Amino acid sequence: MEARVYDTAAEFREVAGPLLAADPITNTVVITATARPWPGALLITLHDNGKLVGAVIRTPPYPLLVSAMPAAVAAFTAQAVHDLLPDLPAATGPLDQVEAFVAAWTKITGGSATRTTAHRLFRLDKLEPPTTAGAPRAATRADLPMLIDWTAKFIHEALPPQGAHPIADEVAEQKLEPGAVSIFWEVDGTPVSVASARGPLEGMARIAPVYTPPEHRGHGYASAATAAASQWALDRGAEHVLITTDLANPTTNRIYPAIGFRPVHDLAEYRF
């Protein structure tokens, strides 16, 4: 086995691209994250007798992502990552892969691991928009202050308190870049929910984040905004529209299936 390390996302994609494109649903986050430059990222491909068999990345401040790593090579991968980043704070990915990596990592370090989040990946089957008061509107640069505010509130509510978090300003800015969108659901001209999307990349588009202020919840606005963002992705040619939910949130795990999303697999994050 061999681990190859890359200085730039472009170099990583040149090698890992075919592997990632073969399963754009499982590799949704890797594909999206490496579609842009990411200073300080750890980018590794895994090779068995010269054949590309997997990849792992870490884009700070996020955990190591092992969705493109076969569970069978977890021990080799953990040692390779440890040689480069012995103070790795966390890992995330589909259950089989991440649990194999965590077992190998804690064996190397003698430390412990705690599961901090549990998520479920959904893929859109047939879009079934809800009947909800209001209408969609794509955000513009004039909406950036509200996008930043709502993104910060989403991060505070949705992400675990442990570890570093993304910067709300940067996330909101990215949702206004070419190839991305933030769609407000408005009622009588007042924004009541927002859903963002990016893609398609390798035929895949991701919906994230989705946020509704507390005073507007319970009216189906998040479902409507998500459906509008999904339609935006479909109109751009996406074959796979994906969204990830927190398994601890019964609302999101109920509303997205109601508009046509079907479960793919579960994921978890572990902190060391």
Salt bridges, closest charged atoms under 4 A:
GLU2 OE1 - ARG4 NH2 3.28
GLU99 OE2 - ARG115 NH2 2.84
ASP143 OD2 - ARG137 NH1 2.94
ASP149 OD2 - LYS153 NZ 3.11
GLU157 OE1 - ARG217 NH2 3.01
GLU173 OE1 - ARG141 NH1 2.80
GLU177 OE1 - ARG198 NH2 3.47
GLU186 OE2 - ARG137 NE 2.79
ASP266 OD1 - ARG120 NE 2.61
GLU269 OE2 - ARG271 NH1 3.58
